Amino acid sequence: MHTYAFTNAPMSHTPSLPIRVGIAGATGYAGLELVRLLARHPAARLTIATSSGTSEARAVPSLARIWDDPIVPLDTAALVDACDVVCMALPETASAALGAELVAAGRRVVDLSGAFRVRDAATRQTWYPDTGAVPAGTVYALPERTRDELPHAMLASCPGCYPTAALLAMLPLVDAGLVEGDVIVDAKSGVSGAGKVPSERTHFSENHGSVAAYGVFGHRHVAEMEQELGRGVTFVPHLVPLNRGILETIYVRLAPTATAAAVGQALTSAYANAPFVRLRGEALPEIKHVAYTNFCDIGWRVDERTGRLVIVACLDNLLKGAASQAVQNLNLMYSLGERTGL
């Protein structure tokens, strides 16, 4: 059985506290959450927060007395000058260019976009065609999985919100050889997962009182799920009329010798020292249990008669699926306590 190591690796980048942190893309939903977290982070000093483009500097009313400096236009030179590490909450195209420039300038990066998640060049070209070569020192940064690699990383590529829940639920079982065949992921997400730019799909009148499947056989998060799990994934996301939160119901067939006890043991061993994964056993989690937190809750049921496993994972798409997981990764990059600022 594979278990994850939770010891701190030797640092390759000695921090000088406070760490100078900048945010690129601070006006989107995840970017605003980053500002709120990093403005009060005890080991960091938020030095600059930019928009996603060249719009004029402006104050954000919801950040009053949290971050009173203006959100300024995106400027690579200003980020390099002001920061030790930059958290990017930008569209993939912008992240692909800026991330490479920052790493080349010797700055560390925590990227919330998908620009650098896919390792295979051909697959990456399909889903993220604006990304060329992935910078040296890039880590696919699911912290419960890659914590020992993060102190050496120059670029932490945070998983997508959907893959975070699916991978936390499934990786220990795959590593333990308890499941066979493909994985089916049925996911429900709140509207904030679609981003801040309005569309007909996210319009209140269209979304309220409805549930809609989308991205069937065409959602780019499948690439990183299959990359990490090493098997085929059928992924069907649904938009539900909530502000935030993700619930995934995952269906798999157990290996012939696998048991419910073995499933529980694999998950318990994997996350015994993981501060932000809560195992619920047969008490299946709900979105309201994790909203506004950095927790991912996982529950499961095994049908011994059919050899089927149903596993349910929940998280907040803007926090554990984006901003607070980015801060968790930043903490590990600088060998800080994992809960720092969270």
C-alpha positions as CSV (number, residue, x, y, z in Angstrom):
1,M,0.0,0.0,0.0
2,H,1.3,3.4,-0.9
3,T,1.1,6.1,1.8
4,Y,2.1,9.7,1.4
5,A,5.1,11.2,3.3
6,F,4.4,14.2,5.4
7,T,7.9,15.1,6.5
8,N,9.4,18.4,5.4
9,A,12.0,18.1,2.7
10,P,15.2,20.2,2.9
11,M,14.7,23.7,1.6
12,S,16.2,24.8,-1.7
13,H,15.0,28.4,-1.2
14,T,15.7,29.8,2.3
15,P,12.9,32.3,3.1
16,S,13.5,35.8,4.4
17,L,10.4,36.6,6.4
18,P,8.1,38.2,5.7
19,I,7.9,36.7,2.2
20,R,7.0,39.3,-0.3
21,V,3.9,38.1,-2.2
22,G,2.1,39.6,-5.1
23,I,-1.2,38.6,-6.7
24,A,-1.8,38.8,-10.4
25,G,-5.5,38.7,-11.2
26,A,-6.8,40.0,-7.9
27,T,-10.3,41.1,-9.1
28,G,-11.7,37.7,-10.0
29,Y,-13.5,35.5,-7.5
30,A,-10.4,33.4,-6.6
31,G,-8.2,36.5,-6.8
32,L,-10.3,38.3,-4.2
33,E,-10.1,35.3,-1.9
34,L,-6.3,35.3,-2.3
35,V,-6.2,39.0,-1.2
36,R,-8.3,38.3,1.9
37,L,-6.0,35.4,2.9
38,L,-2.6,36.8,2.1
39,A,-3.4,40.3,3.6
40,R,-3.5,38.6,7.0
41,H,-1.0,35.9,6.5
42,P,1.5,36.1,9.4
43,A,4.6,35.1,7.4
44,A,3.8,37.1,4.2
45,R,3.6,40.7,3.2
46,L,1.3,41.4,0.3
47,T,3.2,44.0,-1.7
48,I,1.2,44.3,-4.9
49,A,-2.2,43.2,-6.3
50,T,-2.9,43.6,-10.0
51,S,-5.9,43.2,-12.3
52,S,-5.9,40.7,-15.2
53,G,-5.2,43.5,-17.7
54,T,-4.4,47.1,-18.2
55,S,-7.4,48.7,-16.6
56,E,-6.8,51.8,-14.5
57,A,-5.9,51.3,-10.8
58,R,-8.9,51.1,-8.6
59,A,-10.1,50.4,-5.1
60,V,-12.3,47.4,-4.4
61,P,-15.0,48.3,-1.8
62,S,-15.2,44.7,-0.3
63,L,-11.5,44.9,0.5
64,A,-11.7,48.0,2.6
65,R,-9.6,47.6,5.8
66,I,-8.3,44.3,4.5
67,W,-6.2,45.6,1.6
68,D,-6.6,49.4,1.2
69,D,-4.0,49.8,-1.7
70,P,-5.5,50.0,-5.2
71,I,-5.6,47.1,-7.6
72,V,-3.1,48.2,-10.2
73,P,-2.7,47.2,-13.9
74,L,-0.9,44.0,-14.7
75,D,2.8,44.8,-15.0
76,T,5.5,42.1,-15.2
77,A,8.4,44.4,-14.2
78,A,6.5,45.7,-11.1
79,L,5.8,42.1,-10.0
80,V,9.4,41.1,-10.4
81,D,10.6,44.2,-8.5
82,A,8.1,43.8,-5.6
83,C,7.8,40.1,-5.0
84,D,9.6,36.9,-4.0
85,V,6.6,34.9,-5.1
86,V,3.6,35.7,-7.3
87,C,0.2,34.0,-7.0
88,M,-1.5,34.1,-10.4
89,A,-5.3,33.9,-10.7
90,L,-5.4,34.7,-14.4
91,P,-6.8,33.2,-17.5
92,E,-4.7,30.4,-19.0
93,T,-3.3,32.4,-21.8
94,A,-2.1,35.2,-19.6
95,S,-0.7,32.7,-17.0
96,A,1.2,30.8,-19.7
97,A,3.2,34.0,-20.7
98,L,3.5,35.6,-17.3
99,G,4.5,32.4,-15.4
100,A,7.4,31.7,-17.8
101,E,8.6,35.3,-17.5
102,L,8.5,35.3,-13.7
103,V,10.4,32.0,-13.4
104,A,13.0,33.2,-15.9
105,A,13.4,36.3,-13.7
106,G,14.0,34.1,-10.7
107,R,10.7,34.6,-9.0
108,R,8.6,31.7,-7.7
109,V,5.1,31.3,-8.9
110,V,1.9,29.7,-7.5
111,D,-0.5,29.3,-10.5
112,L,-4.2,28.8,-10.1
113,S,-4.8,28.4,-13.9
114,G,-4.5,25.2,-15.9
115,A,-1.7,26.5,-18.0
116,F,1.0,24.3,-16.6
117,R,-0.9,21.3,-15.2
118,V,-0.5,18.9,-18.1
119,R,2.9,17.3,-18.4
120,D,2.5,15.6,-21.8
121,A,3.2,18.2,-24.6
122,A,0.7,16.8,-27.1
123,T,-2.1,16.6,-24.5
124,R,-1.2,20.1,-23.3
125,Q,-1.4,21.4,-26.9
126,T,-5.0,20.0,-27.1
127,W,-6.3,21.6,-24.0
128,Y,-3.9,24.6,-23.3
129,P,-2.5,25.5,-26.7
130,D,-1.0,28.8,-25.5
131,T,1.4,27.1,-23.2
132,G,4.7,26.2,-24.7
133,A,7.4,24.5,-22.6
134,V,6.6,24.1,-18.9
135,P,9.3,25.9,-16.9
136,A,11.9,23.8,-15.1
137,G,11.0,23.3,-11.5
138,T,7.2,23.0,-12.1
139,V,5.3,20.7,-9.7
140,Y,1.7,19.6,-10.1
141,A,0.8,20.9,-6.7
142,L,-1.8,18.8,-4.9
143,P,-0.3,19.4,-1.5
144,E,-1.4,16.1,0.1
145,R,0.4,14.3,-2.7
146,T,3.5,16.5,-3.5
147,R,4.4,18.2,-0.3
148,D,8.0,16.9,-0.4
149,E,8.5,18.3,-3.8
150,L,7.2,21.8,-3.1
151,P,10.1,23.2,-1.1
152,H,12.2,22.8,-4.3
153,A,9.5,24.1,-6.8
154,M,9.9,27.2,-8.8
155,L,6.3,27.0,-10.1
156,A,3.5,25.3,-8.2
157,S,0.7,24.5,-10.6
158,C,-2.4,24.1,-8.5
159,P,-4.9,21.5,-9.6
160,G,-8.3,22.5,-10.9
161,C,-11.2,22.5,-8.5
162,Y,-12.9,19.4,-9.9
163,P,-9.6,17.4,-10.1
164,T,-8.7,18.3,-6.5
165,A,-11.8,16.6,-5.1
166,A,-11.6,13.6,-7.5
167,L,-7.9,13.0,-6.9
168,L,-8.0,13.3,-3.2
169,A,-10.8,10.7,-3.2
170,M,-9.3,8.3,-5.7
171,L,-5.5,8.4,-5.5
172,P,-5.1,6.4,-2.3
173,L,-7.3,3.7,-3.7
174,V,-5.6,3.5,-7.0
175,D,-2.2,3.4,-5.3
176,A,-3.4,0.6,-3.1
177,G,-4.6,-1.4,-6.1
178,L,-8.2,-1.5,-4.8
179,V,-10.0,-0.3,-7.9
180,E,-10.0,-1.5,-11.5
181,G,-11.2,-0.1,-14.8
182,D,-12.3,3.4,-15.6
183,V,-13.6,6.0,-13.2
184,I,-16.9,7.9,-13.5
185,V,-17.1,11.3,-11.9
186,D,-20.5,13.0,-11.6
187,A,-19.9,16.5,-10.4
188,K,-22.0,19.5,-9.3
189,S,-20.5,23.0,-9.0
190,G,-21.8,26.4,-7.9
191,V,-21.9,29.2,-10.4
192,S,-18.7,31.0,-9.1
193,G,-16.8,28.1,-10.7
194,A,-17.6,29.6,-14.1
195,G,-15.6,32.7,-13.2
196,K,-16.6,36.4,-13.0
197,V,-17.3,37.1,-16.6
198,P,-21.1,36.9,-17.1
199,S,-22.7,34.6,-19.7
200,E,-26.1,33.4,-20.6
201,R,-25.4,30.1,-18.7
202,T,-24.6,31.9,-15.5
203,H,-27.3,34.5,-15.7
204,F,-29.6,34.3,-12.6
205,S,-32.7,33.8,-14.7
206,E,-31.2,30.9,-16.5
207,N,-29.5,29.2,-13.6
208,H,-31.9,29.7,-10.7
209,G,-34.2,26.7,-10.2
210,S,-32.3,24.5,-12.7
211,V,-29.5,22.0,-12.9
212,A,-27.6,21.6,-16.2
213,A,-24.9,19.2,-17.5
214,Y,-22.1,20.7,-19.6
215,G,-18.7,19.9,-21.0
216,V,-19.6,16.3,-21.6
217,F,-16.6,14.5,-23.2
218,G,-15.0,18.0,-23.7
219,H,-14.0,19.3,-20.3
220,R,-10.3,20.0,-20.0
221,H,-10.1,18.9,-16.4
222,V,-10.3,15.3,-17.6
223,A,-6.7,15.6,-18.8
224,E,-5.2,16.1,-15.4
225,M,-7.5,13.5,-13.7
226,E,-6.4,10.9,-16.2
227,Q,-2.7,12.1,-15.9
228,E,-2.7,11.6,-12.2
229,L,-4.9,8.5,-11.9
230,G,-3.3,6.7,-14.9
231,R,-6.7,5.5,-16.3
232,G,-9.7,6.6,-18.2
233,V,-12.1,9.0,-16.6
234,T,-15.7,9.8,-17.7
235,F,-16.4,13.2,-16.2
236,V,-19.8,15.0,-16.3
237,P,-20.0,18.3,-14.5
238,H,-23.2,20.0,-13.7
239,L,-24.0,23.7,-12.9
240,V,-26.2,24.1,-9.9
241,P,-27.8,27.3,-8.5
242,L,-25.4,27.8,-5.6
243,N,-22.8,30.5,-5.2
244,R,-19.9,28.2,-4.3
245,G,-19.1,24.6,-3.6
246,I,-18.5,21.3,-5.4
247,L,-19.9,17.8,-4.7
248,E,-18.6,14.9,-6.7
249,T,-20.1,11.4,-6.7
250,I,-17.6,9.0,-8.1
251,Y,-18.4,5.5,-9.2
252,V,-15.8,2.7,-9.6
253,R,-15.5,-1.1,-9.6
254,L,-13.5,-2.6,-6.8
255,A,-10.7,-5.2,-7.5
256,P,-11.9,-8.8,-6.8
257,T,-10.1,-9.0,-3.4
258,A,-10.9,-5.5,-2.2
259,T,-13.2,-4.9,0.8
260,A,-14.9,-2.0,2.5
261,A,-12.4,-2.3,5.3
262,A,-9.5,-2.0,2.8
263,V,-11.0,1.1,1.3
264,G,-11.3,2.7,4.7
265,Q,-7.8,1.7,5.7
266,A,-6.2,3.1,2.5
267,L,-7.9,6.5,2.9
268,T,-7.1,6.6,6.7
269,S,-3.5,5.8,6.1
270,A,-3.1,8.3,3.3
271,Y,-4.6,11.2,5.2
272,A,-3.7,10.4,8.8
273,N,-1.6,13.6,9.0
274,A,-3.4,15.7,6.4
275,P,-4.9,18.7,8.2
276,F,-7.4,19.6,5.5
277,V,-8.8,16.3,4.5
278,R,-11.7,15.0,6.6
279,L,-12.9,11.4,6.2
280,R,-16.6,10.9,6.9
281,G,-16.8,7.1,6.3
282,E,-20.4,6.2,5.5
283,A,-21.7,9.6,6.6
284,L,-21.6,11.2,3.2
285,P,-20.5,14.8,3.1
286,E,-22.5,17.8,1.8
287,I,-21.4,21.2,0.3
288,K,-22.6,23.1,3.4
289,H,-20.1,21.2,5.5
290,V,-17.1,22.6,3.6
291,A,-18.3,26.0,2.2
292,Y,-15.9,28.9,3.2
293,T,-13.2,26.4,4.4
294,N,-10.1,24.7,3.1
295,F,-11.4,21.3,3.9
296,C,-12.1,18.5,1.5
297,D,-14.6,16.0,3.0
298,I,-14.7,12.4,1.7
299,G,-17.3,9.7,2.4
300,W,-18.0,6.4,0.8
301,R,-20.2,3.3,0.6
302,V,-19.3,-0.1,-0.7
303,D,-21.8,-2.6,-2.2
304,E,-20.3,-6.0,-1.4
305,R,-22.8,-7.7,-3.6
306,T,-21.9,-6.0,-6.8
307,G,-18.3,-4.9,-5.9
308,R,-19.2,-1.3,-6.5
309,L,-17.8,1.7,-4.6
310,V,-19.5,5.1,-4.5
311,I,-17.3,7.8,-3.0
312,V,-18.5,11.4,-2.4
313,A,-16.1,14.3,-2.1
314,C,-17.0,17.9,-1.3
315,L,-15.0,21.2,-1.2
316,D,-15.3,24.9,-1.7
317,N,-14.3,25.6,-5.3
318,L,-12.9,29.1,-4.5
319,L,-10.9,28.0,-1.4
320,K,-9.7,24.3,-1.4
321,G,-10.4,24.3,-5.1
322,A,-8.4,27.5,-5.7
323,A,-7.2,30.3,-3.3
324,S,-6.7,28.6,0.0
325,Q,-5.1,25.5,-1.6
326,A,-2.7,28.0,-3.3
327,V,-1.8,29.4,0.1
328,Q,-1.4,25.8,1.4
329,N,1.1,25.2,-1.4
330,L,2.9,28.5,-0.8
331,N,3.3,27.5,2.9
332,L,4.9,24.2,1.8
333,M,7.1,25.9,-0.7
334,Y,8.6,27.9,2.1
335,S,8.5,25.1,4.7
336,L,6.1,27.0,6.8
337,G,3.4,25.3,9.0
338,E,0.8,24.0,6.6
339,R,-2.0,25.7,8.4
340,T,-0.3,29.1,8.5
341,G,-2.8,31.8,7.5
342,L,-5.6,29.2,7.0
